[in-house]
Amino acid sequence: MAGRAGGGTGGSVAAPVRLTIPGMQAHTKEELLEYLEKMKRFNEWEEANPHRPTPQVALSCVSGLYRLLPEETRQHVEDPTHEGLRRTYEPLTRRRSR
């Protein structure tokens, strides 16, 4: 087992292990730890500075998402037992018809 990381008594040194996160390049352990520390700092900042959109901005965002739905999905009459969904769709339908 000479030359393998964690085993044997060989003189060669194993290459650093490179880890891959989907959508990102391969990184060393140190780079990942640095990335995680940056994410931790961002999460702390985000918690201290929450995003509070106005009702108009929130409705605009929901309306934008609604427009991304396929037309057949938007025209689908949902099961009447889904009362919460109906109440959600109603203002969007009125907004869309303007």
Rosetta blueprint (number, residue, H / E / L):
1 M L
2 A L
3 G L
4 R L
5 A L
6 G L
7 G L
8 G L
9 T L
10 G L
11 G L
12 S L
13 V L
14 A L
15 A L
16 P L
17 V L
18 R L
19 L E
20 T E
21 I L
22 P L
23 G L
24 M L
25 Q L
26 A E
27 H E
28 T L
29 K H
30 E H
31 E H
32 L H
33 L H
34 E H
35 Y H
36 L H
37 E H
38 K H
39 M H
40 K H
41 R H
42 F H
43 N H
44 E H
45 W H
46 E H
47 E H
48 A H
49 N L
50 P L
51 H L
52 R L
53 P L
54 T L
55 P H
56 Q H
57 V H
58 A H
59 L H
60 S H
61 C H
62 V H
63 S H
64 G H
65 L H
66 Y H
67 R H
68 L H
69 L L
70 P L
71 E H
72 E H
73 T H
74 R H
75 Q H
76 H L
77 V L
78 E L
79 D L
80 P L
81 T L
82 H L
83 E H
84 G H
85 L H
86 R H
87 R H
88 T H
89 Y H
90 E H
91 P H
92 L H
93 T H
94 R H
95 R H
96 R H
97 S L
98 R L
